[in-house]
Amino acid sequence: MTSEQLDQLSINTIRTLSIDAVQQAKSGHPGTPMALAPLVYTLWNRVMRFDPVDPIWPNRDRFVLSNGHASMLLWSVLHLTRTQAVDADYERLGQPSVTLDDIRRFRQIGSKAPGHPEYHLVSGVETTSGPLGQGVATSVGMAIAEKWLANRYNRPGFDIFGYNIYAVCGDGCMMEGVSSEAASLAGHLGLDNLCWVYDNNHITIEGHTNITFTEDIAARFLGYGWNVLRVGDANDIDLIEHALSIFRQTRGRPTFIILDSHIGYGSPHKQDTAEAHGEPLGDEEVKLTKRAYGWPEDAKFLVPDGVYERFAAGVGARGAEARRRWTELFASYRSRFPELATEVDQMQRRELPAGWDRNLPVFPADPKGIAGRDASGQVLNVLAQNIPWLLGGSADLGSSNKTTLKYEGAGSFEAATPGGKNFHFGIREHSMAAIVNGMSLSKLRAFGATFFIFSDYARPAIRLSALMELPTLMVFTHDAMGDGEDGPTHQPIEQLASLRAIPGLVLLRPGDANEVVEAYRYIMQLRHEPAALVLSRQPLPTLDRGKYAPASGVARGAYVFADAPGGRPEVILIATGSELSLAAEAHEKLVAGGIRSRVVSMPSWDIFDHQSQEYRDSVLPPDVKPRVAIEQASTFGWERYVGTSGRIIGMKTFGASAPLKELQKKFGFEPDRVVAVTRELLGKS
C-alpha cells in the first residue's frame, strides 16, 4: 500500500469510527468528524510534537478541540495513536487513554469517550470544551503560558519550553463573544505560538449560517492583527500541512487558518441535517457513506491493518524522539541550573516551593481597619515573590482590585516583555477567566480579578475550572454595597449564592485583614479546586484576635469567633465578610443585655460543609435553634444553617445608589437591627 493510500485509510478510519460511535450511541454529531478527519490526521500524524506514551510531557504541542461536539475526532485519534493514561498524581498507568471499547460505548456511563472533551477524565485532552468559544479562549491562556515559561526557564542552548498550541473551531465558536475577546488580546500580544483552524462549513443548528453570520471573518482577524491563511479544500492534506508550516514560520502574530469544508464529506444525502441536529446518520445512510469511502458496509468499529502502525510511525516515532531529546536536555539543564529545574518539577506537579508562605503579614487590631482588597494586595505581593509561577492580573481594574504586583522586577506581560507577572486582560472578563484556565492548564498558578458583580461575565469559565478541577483563583472586590453611589448595577446581590452553587468551587468571603491572609494560605495549598475570593472595597475593622478567636479558623470554613461567658449559647449569630464586625458589635450589646450569644465567622460554606460532623456540631450545636445569619447578599440558601425557626438579615431586593452608611441604614445592616431581630427571635423584644 502506498503512503498516500495509508494516509487515506487512516483518515477514513477516523471517519468510520466516528460514524459507528454516533450510530451506536444514537446520539452525537457525525458530520464534523467526517469533514475534519483530514485536518486532524495531518495535525497529529504529520505536524504535532506529542508523545502518546507520555501525554503530559511538558514541551508537547497542545491540541484544543473547541467545537467539542466533534469529540469523536479526539477519541478516534487518541485511540489510534495509542495514547497512554495518566492519573491525577501525574503517574502513567500503563493502559490506553481511550480503548476501542470506550468508543463502542461513546456517550455512555463509564466510557472514556464522553459527549464532549473532558480534561482530567481522559488523558490527552488538554482542556474541557463544549461551550462554544471556551476552547479557543482557553488556548490563548496556553499560548501566554508558553511565552512566560520560555522567558523564565530557557537559557542559551537550553530551549526547555518551545511548544505550539493548535485549536480547531467552528462557526459557533466564531459567533460567541468570548472568542472575540480572546482573539483581540492574542493579536495584541503577538502570540505567534498560537494557531486557530476555523472549520468554515456554513452550518449551525438552525441551518445555513447566512441567516445570522455573514461577516468577513478574514477581515475581522486581520483587524485583530493575526496572520490569516486559507485552505480551500479540507481534504487536501498537503495543502493543510503547508498552511501549518507557514504558521510555524510566522513571527510576531498568531495564525488563523480558514479551512473550507463541507459537513459530512462523503455522505451524499442527509449530511447537513445530521450534523446540524446532532443526529446519527441512520443505518442506510451509514452504508451509503461507507460505500463512498470504499469501506466494508457492514463492518463496525473497524481499524484496518496498517492504521495503528501508520500512527506509530508518524506521531509516535516523532513524539518519542522529541521527548527523548528533551529529557536528555533537561538532565543537562538540571546540572547547570538546579534551582530552575526544581521549579519546573514543582510546578508540573502543582507543588509549592519551600517557604512559600514566609513573610505573610499579620495585621494588628485596628477599629478603623483596612479594606479586604488592600489586605489582599499586600498578601499577593508577598506570595508572588515566594512563588515564582504565581501571576495574574485584572480586567482593567488592577488599581481598584489592588492586584497589581508592585515589587521590583514584577513587570507587565506584553509582547516585548513576556516575563512580566502583571497581566492586563483589558475589559474582557469572559475571556480573562478562560485565559486564566489556560494558564492553569499549563501549570502556572494564575489569578484573574474584577468587581464581584462582573463575576457574571466570568462565570462560564469559572464553572469549567471547577469541572476541570483546576486550582485557579478569581479575586473579586467590591463585594456588596460598599460600592455605594454606583448603585444597583454595581452592587452584587445574588452572586454569592450563584457561585456557591458551583460544585467544587471554593468560595471565601473573609471578614477582616487577618482572615484574608488565612484565606490565601488555604487557597494556595489547593491542587485540584478553583477558588473565588470575595473582598470588600471599604475598610473593615481589624478584629482583636487577643479577645476573639484566631483567624486560622478560616481553614475550617467556619469557626466560633466569639462566645458568651459561662455556658451554652442562647443564640448563634452567623456572619461573613463585612458583616462579621457587625455581628461582633451586636454580640457585645447582647451579652451586655444578658443574652448569651455566640458569633460564628463563616467565610466559606464549602469548606465548612467538608468538615467532620463532630466539628460542625461543635460550631453550630444542633440543640441551639435560635440563629441569625447576616450577609449583605441574597438570603437564598441560608436556611441550611439557620433552619426554619431562624432569621436571615440579608437582601431581598437590589441595592440603591447612595453613600454606604445610608445604604446600611436603609437595608438594616446595623448593630441595633441585629440586636432587635435577635431579641424578637428569643421572645425578649
N, C-alpha and C positions, 0 to 999 in steps of 0.2 A: 504494500500500500504506500502511495506517495505521501510526502509531507503534507501537501495540500489536502489530500483525502483524509489524513489523520486529523488535521485541523477541523475539517467539516464534520467528521464523525464525532469529534469531541463536542463541537458546538451543538450538534443535533442531539447528543446525549443530554446536555443541559436542558434543551428544549423539551425532550420527551419525558425526562424525569419530572419536569415542571408540569407538563400536561397531565401525566399519570397521577401525580400527587394531588393536584387540584380536583381531578375527576373522582379519585377515591374519597377525598375528604368531602366532596360535594360542596366545596366552598373554596374561594380564593380567586386569584387573578392570573389567568394563564397567559394573557396576551403580551404583557410587558416582558416577562421572562423569555417568551418566544422571540420577541423583537430584539431584545438586548443581549441575547446569548453571545453573539459575535463580539460585542464590546467587552463583556465580562471575561470571555475566554482570552481575548487579546491582552486585556489589562493583567489578568492573573498569570497567564502562561507565557507571555512574551515580555512583559514590562515590569511588573511589581517585584520589589525585593521583599520577599516574605518566605519564611521557612516554616512549612507545615509541621515540622517536628517540634518547633518552639514558637508558637504563635504570639508570645509576649516578649520576644527578643526586642530590646529597647530601640534598636535602629531600623526596625522594619518599616516599610511603607504602610500607610493606613488606607483602608478601603471603607467608604461610608456609602451605604445604600439608603439615600434619603427618601426615595419613593419606596418605602418599606413594604408596601403591599406586594411588591415583586420579590418577596423574601425567598421564593423558591430558587431564584438565581443564586442567592448566597448559600442556601442549603445544598444545592447541587454542587457548587464549586468547592465548598468546604469538604463535602464527601469525596469528590473526585480527586482532590489534592491530598486526601488522607490527613487532613489537619488533625492534630492531636489535642486532647482535652487537658485543661489546666484547672486546678481547684482554686478556692478563694484565698488560699495561702500561697498562691503562685507556684505550686508544685505540679509538675507534669504527672499525669495519671496513667500513662501507658495504654490509653484506649482512644478510639476515634472521637472527635468532637461531634460529628453527625454521621450516623450509620445509615445504611440503606433501609433498615427497619424504621428509623426515625422518619425518613422521607415517606415511607409507606404509611406512616401514622401522622402525616402532616396535619397540623392544627388540632391534634388530639392531646388529651391529658398525658403528661409524662414524656411527650416527644420532644427531642432537641431540634425540632423543626416547627416552631410556633408560627402563628399567622404573620407576625412582623419580627424583624431582628431584635433580639433581646440580649444586651450586654449582661455579663455576669451569669447568664444562664447557659450560653453557648460560646465556647472558646472559638476565637476567630472573628467574632462580632466586635467591632470597635466602639459602637455606640447603639443604644436603643433608638430605633427610628420608627416612624409610622405617622405621628402627627406631622403633616406635610410642612416642610421648611425647617423643622428642627434639626434634621441630619446635616444639611448644608451649613446651617448656622453653627452647629457644634464643630464642624470641620474647620471653621475659621479659628476656633479656640485651639484646635490641634496644631494648626499651622503657626499660630502665635507661640505656642509652647515650644515647638521645634526651634524657632528662631531664638527664643530665650535660652533654651538648653544649649544650643550650639555656641552661643555667645559666651555663656558661663564656663562650659566644660571643654570645648575644643581648644587644642593647643597646636602649634605648628607641627605637622606630621602626625597629629592625633585627631582625626575627624571622628569623634565619638558619636556625635549626632549630625545627621545629614540626610534625613528621610523626606519623602513627599507624601502628600495627602491627596487622594483621589475620591471625589464624591460624585455619585450618579444621582440625578434629579430629574423631575418631570414637570409638566405644566402646573400641577398643583403646587409644587414647591415654589415655582416662579411667581405664582399668584399670591402666596401668603406673604404678609408684610415682614415677617421675621427674616426671610431670606434677603429682602431688600436692605434691611438694616445691616445685616451681616456682610453682604456684598459691598456695601458702601464703605464699611470700615476696613474690609480686606483690601480694597483698592487703595484707600488712603495709606495703609501700612505697607503697600507694595509686597504682599505675601507671595513671592514667586515660587514657593514650595507647594502651592495650592492649585489644584485643577478640578473644576466642576465640569462634568459632562452632562449636557442637557438633552434629554430624550424628547426631541421635538416631534411628537406624534399626533398633535392636534385633537386629542380625545380626553374628555373628562366624563364624569358620571352622567351629566345631563346631555352629553352629546359632543358635537364638534365645538372646538374652542372658539370658533368665530362668533358664537353667541355672547361671549364675555371677554375674550382675550385676544385683542388684535394689535397690541403694541409692537413696536420694533424692538425685539428683545436684544438684538445685536447692538443697536444704538444705545440702549439702556446700559449695557455692560461696558461699552466703550466709554460712556459718560462716567461710569464708576472708576475708570482707569484700568480696566482689565485688558489683557490680550485676548481678542475674540477670533476663534477659528471656526471653520465649518467643514463638516464631513457630510457629503450629500448622499451617501449610501451606507446605511447602518450595517450592511452585510459585507462590506469590503474591509477585511481585517488589516490589509496592508495600508490602506488609507488611514484607518484608525490608529495603527501603530505609528505612522508618520506624524499624525497630529500630536500624539503623545510625546514623540521625540522633540517636536518643536516646543512643547511645554517645558521639557526638561532643559532646553537651551535658553529659554526666555529668562531674563533677569529684570528684577525691579517691578514686576507686575504679576498678579495671579492670572490664570488662564481659564477661559470659558469656551468650551467646545460645544458647538451646536451640532447635534447628531440627528440628521433627518431619518426618521424610522417610520415604519408602518406597523401598527399593532397587530400581533398575531401573524407575523410573516409566515406564509406557507399554508395558512388556514383559509381556504377560499370563500367561506360563506359567512359565518356569524362572528368573525374575529372582533370587530369593533364592539358589538353588543356584549360579548363575553367579557371583554376587558372592562368596559365602562361600568358594568354592574357587578363585577367580581363573580362571574358565573363560570362553572365548568363548561367545557365545550359541548359535552354530550357524546354518547358512545359513537354515533355515526360520524360526527364531526371529527372526533379523535382519529378514527380510521382514515378519513379523508386527509387529515393533516399529516399523519404518519406516512401515508402513501406519497404525499408531496415531498416528504423528506427522504423517500426511498427506504423507509423503516418497516420492519415487520409489523403488520397492522394489529395483530393480536398480542404482541409482546408487551408486557408491563414491567416498568422499572428495570428496563434492560440497560446494562452497561457493557457494551461490546468489547471483545478482546482488543487490547491495544490502547484503550482510553486511559485507564489508570496509569499505564506506562508513559503515555504522552504527557500527562501532567507531571509525573515523576521526573521525566527528562527535561521538562521546562521549568516551572516554578520550583519544583522540588530540588533539582540539582543547583539551579541558580541561587535559590534561597539558602541552601545548606552551605554553599561556598561563601556567600556573602556573610553569613553568620560566623562561619569558621574564621574568616579573615578578621572580622570584628572582634571575636573572642580573643584571638591572639593579640590584636592591637590593644584591647582593653587590659590584658595581662601586663603588657609593657607599660601602658599608661598607669596602672596601679603601682608599679615600682617607681615610676618617675613622679607621679602626683597622687600619693596615697590618700591625702585628705579629700581631694576632689573625687577620687574613686569611691571612697567611703560614702560621700554624699550621694553619689549616683546609686549605690547599693541601697542606702536607707530610703531614698526617695522612691525607688522602684518597688520597695516592699511596704510603702506607706508607714515607715517608722519615723521617729523624731530623733534629732541629734542630741547628744549628751548636753545637759544644761539648757535645754530649750526654754525652760520657764524661769531661768535666773533673772534677777533684777526686775521682776514684775512689781509694779507699785503697790504700796499699802497706803490707803488714804485715811488720814486722821479724822476723828469725829468733827463734824462741822455743820452747824444748823443751816448755814447758807448753802453749803454743799457745792456740787458740780454736776453738770448735765451728763446724762448717760453717754451721749455721743462724745463728749470731751474725755471722759474716762476711757472710753473705747479707743479713741485716737492715741492716748498715751500707751495703752496696752499693746495696740497694733505695732507701734513704733519700736517697742521692745522686742516683741515676738518676731518681727520681720528681720531684725538683726541677729536673733538667735537661730532662726530657721531660714537658711538662705533661699529655699524654694517656696517660701510664703510670700505671695504677691497678689496684687489685685488693684481694684480701682472703683470708680463711681460713674454713674450715668450723668456726668456733667455737674455733680454736686459734691465733689471731693472736699471743698472748703466748708460745706454745710454739713455733710455727713461726718466730717473730721476723719476721713480715711486716708488722707494724704500722708505718705511716708516721707518724713522731713529730715531724716538723719543723713549725714554726709555720704554720698555715693548711691543713694537710693535711685535717683534719676527717674526719667519718664521713658516708657516704652514707645518708641517711634521707629519709623523705617530706618533712620540713620543711627538710632541708639537702641538696638534690640536687647540690651542688657538691663534696661530700666525696669524698676519694680512697681512704678506707678502707672496704671493703665487708665487711659482716657477713653471711655466707651462712647462718649457723646450721649445725646438724648435718645438712647436706644435700649430701653430697659429689657425689652423682649429678647433681643439678640444678646445683650450682656449676659443674661442668665444662661443662655445656651452656650455662649463662648466660655463662660466660667466652667460649664460642664466639660467642654472640650479640653480645657487646660487641666482639669482634674483627671480626665481620662488619660492624659499624658503624664500623670503622677505628680503634677505640681499641686501645692496647697493654695488654691485660688479663692479669692473672695470678690464679690460684687456688692455695690451699695447704691441705695437711693432712698427717697422718702418711703415710709411704710405704705402709704396709700397706693404707691405705684408698684407694690408687690403684685397687684392685679395684672399688670403688664408682664411681669416676670414669671407669673405662676405656672404656665405650661412647662417651662424648662425646670422650675423647681420641682414640680411633680415628677419629671423624668429623672432628676438627680436622685430622688427617693427611690424610684423604681430601679435605677441602676446601682443603688447603694454606694453613691459617691460621697466622699467627705468634703463637699463644697460648703462654702459659708456665704450667706447673704446677710449684710449688715443694713438693717433698716432703722432709720431715725425718724424723728417727728412722729412718735408712736401713738399719740392720742390727740387731745385738744390743745396741746402745748403750742400748736401752730396758730392758735388764736385767730387773729384777724384774717388769715387766709380763708377761713370759713370751711363749710362742709365739704367742698370739693377736695380739700387737703387734709381733712380730719378722718382718720380710719375708724370705722365702726365695726364692720363685720370681718375685717381682715384676720384678726386673731383666730376667730372661730374657723375661718376658711382654711388657714394654714394648719391649725391643729387637726383638721380633718384628714390631712395627707398622711397615710401610713408610712412610718419610718422616718419622718422629718422631725428633728429635734428642735423645738421652738423654745427660746428662752427670753423672758422679759424681766431683766434684773431690776431690783428696787433701789439700789444705790451704787456708788462707785465701786465698793468692795465686792458687791455681787457681780458687777461687770467683770472684774478681774477673775472671779471664780468661774463665771460663765465661760470665759475664754480658756481657762485652764481645763475645763471639761471638754469643750469643743475640740481643742487641738489634739486630744487623745482619741478622738473618733477615727475609725478607719473605714467604716462601711455605712455611715449615716451622714446625710447632709444636715446642716444646722441653719436656723434663722435666728438672728439676734435682733431684738426689738428694743430700741433705745429712745430715751427722752431727748427732746430739744432743750427743755428748760432745766435749770439746776434743780437737783433733788438733794435734800439733806443727806449728808454722810452720817449714817446712824452710828451711835456709840456702841461698839462691839464689846466694850467692857461691861456695859449694862445689859445689852441684848446678846443673843446667841451669835457665834462667829459665822461669817458669810460662807465658810466652807460647806455649810449645809446645802448650798446650791447644787452640789454634786448628787444630792438625793432627790432633786426636783422640787421638794417642799420640806420645810423643817419648822420646828417650833421656834419662832423668833422671840417671843415674849410670853411669859406665863404669869398668872396671878399667884401671889404668895399664898402658901398654905392650902394645898388641896386641889381637888378636881375642879376643872373649869366649868362654869355655868354656860358659857357661850364661847364659840370659836369665830374669830374674825379671820377671813382668808383674803389675802391681797396679792397682787402682782405689781411690778413696776412702780410707777409714780404713786400708786395708791398704798404702798407699804408704809410710807411715813404718815400718811393719813390714818391708816389703821393703828399705827403706833400712838398717834395723838389721841385717837378715840379710846384706845385701850387705857391710857393713863387716866383719862376722865372717868371711865367706867370703874376702874379699880378704886379711884378716889371716892367714887359714889357707892362703894361697897359691892360692886358686881365683879365676880371672879371671871375675867375674860382671858382668853388665850389668843395670841396673834400667830398665824401661820403664814410665812412667806412662801409663795408657790410660784417661782419663776418658770417652772416647766411642768405642765400636766404630763407630758410624755415620759419624762424621766421618773417622775413620782409614781406613775402607774406601773413602771417596771420594777419597783422596789418590792421587797417581800411583804406579804400580808401583815406580818408582825410589825414591821416598821410603819407601814401605812396606818395601822390601827393605833400605834403609839402617837402619831401626829394628829390623826383625826379619830379619837376614840368613838367607836360605834354607838356607845350609850350617851354621848353628848349630842343631842339632836338639834338644839338651837345653834344655828350657824348663819353667818352673814358673809357673803362674798362681795368684794369691792373691786371693780375694774372699769376703767373708762373705755368701755367697748360693749359690743353686743352681749346681752345676758345669755345668749344661746350656749347651751352645754354645761353651764354652771350647776344645773340641777344634780349632776352626778356627784357633786361634793357637798351641796347644802341640803339635798333631799327635798321632799315635798313640804316639809314644815319650815324650811329655811327662808332667807331673804337674799335677794341679789340687788345690790346697788350698781347699776350699770346703765347702758344706753339702749333705749327702745325707739329712738328716732335718730336722724342725722344730727350733726352738730350745728353750729351757728358761727357767724363772723363777729368776734368781739375779743377784747383782751381776756387772757387766761383766767384771771380771778373772777371776772364776771361770768364766764362760762362755768367755772366750778360751782359758783353760787347758783346759777340757773339750773344746772343739771344735778345738783345735790351732792357734789363731791367735797364735802366739808365735815370736819370732826363732829360738830353738833348734830348733823344729819345722821351720821353713823351711830352716834350715841342714842338718838331718838328712835331709830329703827330697831336698834338692839333692845332698848327698854320695852318697846312695843312688842317685840318678839317674845320677851320674857314675861310679858304681862305686868310690867313695872312702870308703865308710862304715866 
